[in-house]
Amino acid sequence: MSTLARRLWQQYEPIHDVIYFSDESLTAAKELGLRGFWMGYFAFRAAPLGPVDPAVVVATFYGFAPARVRRALPDAWSYASPAAVLAARESAVDRSMRAVFGPAIDSAELAEAAELAWTAAQVADITGRPLAAANQALPKPEAPHLALWLAATVLREHRGDGHNAVLVTRGIGPTQAHELKIATGESDGELLRTGRGFTEDEWAAARDELSERGWLDDANKLTDAGHREHEFIEQLTDAACEQPWRALGEQGSARLLQLLRPLADAVIDSGAVPAISPVGIVRD
């Protein structure tokens, strides 16, 4: 059964993702001089960390081939400083969200969602969570919709950092984690394998190892043991990111979930964020 933490993630994730896929964001990256989708993706996501080496991004993002990252960084910082990238991403988010929400961007409901999400994001324990910490340290934007987006970003990276820790604990590397998701049908295999940048041999090795662990069958589908492991990983991830919601309280968390649903639906319905993407997003 999906936990409250997981249901909240499913709603704030599309709001966060506008920075990677919306037309406004792609245009902003191009105007900065960033070359291609992936350079924009890595720059926009890594900018809160400062002008980091690609090795830091490989470690913190967890799911990308080192060669994929090195094609974008550190070159991106020669075109635009992290400070310039942060300014551009906020401007792009502003334009994207205005295009998606229209007059509703000034609604009381969005403002309420922003305050609840901001509270959860600011009380989130960022110990051992570098991407969440870097975004949490940024100042609160004045506009409610921008505060909502930044809060969603902190919470999304908080969950992602925790998920990475779970994978490390379970001895599951990046390609193995992706192959598990592909086997569940949660991600499009072709798009994910193409986007993440690993070689065919690396993908094949990941499948072989999962098979040896008894998690994949001969058709590369999850076995019963594989299903149990996948659900265990999700349960551990949910447990690792429950703290902000415990701090916000049951009533506040439930209210935020109610407020986020129409906002997330509006993002998906607008086409600003694809239901299936190279980053591996699948919308239920």
N, C-alpha and C positions, 0 to 999 in steps of 0.2 A: 504493500500500500504506500502510495506517495506521501511523504511527510510534508508538514507545513513548510519547512525549510526548502524542500525540493519544489513545491508548488510556487513559492515566492520566486525562486531562481528562474523558473520557466517564464515568469512574467517580467522580471526586470532585465533578463538577458536580451530580449529584442530591443529594449530601449537603449541599453549600452551599445549594441552592435551597429547603431546608425552611423557611428564614426568610421566604420570600415567600408560600408557598402552604399550609403546614400550618394546620389549624384553630387550633392553639395560637398560631401567629404572627399570624393574622388577629385573634384575640381580644385578643392583647397590644397590637396597634396600636389597636384600638378602645378599650381601656381607657386608653390614653394620650391619647385624644381625637382621634386622627388620623382624618380623614374619608375613607373609601373606600379601595379597594385601592391605587390609585396613590400616594396620600399616604403610606401605610404603606411601600410599596416604596421610594420615593425617600428617605424618612427613614431607614429601616433600612439602606439601602445607603450613603447619603451621610454618616451620623452620624460615622464615623471621621474625616472631613475637618473636622468642626466645623460651626458654623452658616453654611454657605457660601451665597452668592448663587446663584440658579438658573442663571446663566450658567456658573458653574463646573461644575455638574452636566451641563448641555448639552454642554460641552466634554469632560468626562471620561467620561461614559456613552456619548457619541457617537451613539447610535442613536435618540434621542427628539426629537420636535418641541419647540422652545422653549416653545410654548404649553402643551404637556402638562406640562412641568416647572413652569412658572410657576403652574399651578393647584394645585400641591402645595407649592412652596417660594417664598418663605420662610415661608409660613403655618404649616407644620408646626412650626417652631421656636417659635411663639407658644403652641403646645399642650404641647410637651415639649422640653426642652433636648436637645442631642446626647448629653450624659452620661446623661440619663434614658432616651433611646432605646437607647443601647448596653446599659444594664442590662436593659432590657425585652427586647431581642433575645436576650441570653444566656439569660435566664430562659425565653423562648419556645423557643429551640433545645433547652434542657435538657428541657423537657416534651415537645417534639416527638420528640426522639431516644429518650427513654424509652418513648414510646408505640409507636414504630416497632420498636425493637430488643428491648424487654422484658428478660428476664434476661441476654441476650447483651451488654447494655451494660456488664456487668462482666467480660466475657470477656478472656482473655489475648490473643486475636487482635485485638480492638478496641484494646486498650492498645498492642500492638505497632504496629498501623497508625498510631495517634496519634503515637507517637514517631518513626516514619519520616517521616510527613507533616510533623510539626513541624520536623524537621531540614531537610527540603527547603525548607520555607517560610522558615525563618530564614536559610538561605544564599542565598536567591533575591536576585539583584541587582535592586534596585528603582530604579536610576537611570532617570529618564524615565518612571516608572510610578507615578503619584500614588495610584491606588486601592489598588494592592498595598502601597505604602509606608505609607499610613495604617493599614491593617489589620495590617501587620507590626509596627508600633510599639506595638500593644496588648499588655498583659501576658498571659502564658500562663495559661490557666485551670488550676485544680488537677485537675478531673475529666478523665479521658482523652477521654471523648466530646466534651466541649466544646473541648478542645485540638485534637481531630481536626477539628471543624467550623471552628474559626478557621484552622487550617492550610489546610484545603480552600478557605476563602475567600481567603486570601492568594494561593494558587496559581491560583485561578480568576481573580482580578483581575489577577494577573501576566500570565496568558495574554491576558486581555481587553485590557489596556493595550498589550501587544505587537501584538495583532491590529489595534487602532486605528491604531497607527503604520504597519503594513503598508498598511492602506487609504488612509491619507493619502499614503504614498509612491506608491501606484498611482493616485492621483487619483480615488478612489472615495468619494463622499459617503455619508451614512447611508442615504438612500432607495435609492440605487443598490446599496449593499451588501445591503440587505434584499431587493431585487428579484432579485439574483443568487441568494440563498438560496432564495427562493420558486421560482425557475426550476429549481433542482436538486431540488425536492421535500423539502428539509431542514426547511422551515418551512411551517406552514399560512398561506396568503396572507391569508385573511379575518381570522384572529385577529391576525396580525402587523400588517396595515395598520390594523386598528381599534385595537390596543393602543398603537402607537407615536405616534399622534396627528397624523400629517401629513395634509394635504388631498389630495383626489382629484387635483387638478391637480399637486401635488408628486409623487405616485406616477406619474402619467402622464408627467411630464417625465423622471423617472428611467428609465422604460422606453424612452422615446424616445432618451435619451442612450446607453443600453446597446445599443440597436438600431443607432445610428449608429456605435458602436465595433465593431459586428459580433459582439456577444456574445449577442444575442437574435434569434430568428427571428420570422416574422410571427405565430406562435402564442404568443409570449413564452416560448418554451423556449430552453434554451441551445444555441447553435451549437457546432460543434467548437472554434472559437476561444474561445467562452464557457466550455466545459468546461476548456480548457487554462488560461485565466485563473483560474477558480475553484480548480483544483488548485494552481496556482502560489501563489495567496494562502494556501491551507492549508499548503503546504510552507514558505512564508516565516514563517507564524505558528508552525508547529512549531519551526522553527529559532530563532525569537526567544524561545521558552520552554524550550529544552533545557537551559539552564544549571543550574537547580536539580537536574535529574536527572543531569547529568554529575557534579555535586558529590556527590550522594547515592550515585552509583555504580551500575553495571549490576545487581549482585546486589541491592542495597537497593531499587532502583526496581522490579525485577521482583517482588520479594517484596511490596512495597507494592501493586502492581497485583493480585497474587493475593489479598491481604487485603481490598482495596477492593471487589472484584467482588460478593461476597455482601452486603456492606453497602449498596452502591448498588442491588442488586436488591431488597433488603428495603425500601428507601425507595420505589422505584417500585411494588413490589407492594402496599405499604400504601395507596397512593393519596395520600400526603402531598404528592407532587409529581406533577403531571400529565405524561403523555408528550408532550402538545402543549399549550402554554400561551400566554397573551397576551404573554409575554416572548420566545417563539419557541423553546422547548425541544422538541426531537424526540429521543425515545429510540430507538436502533436496535433 
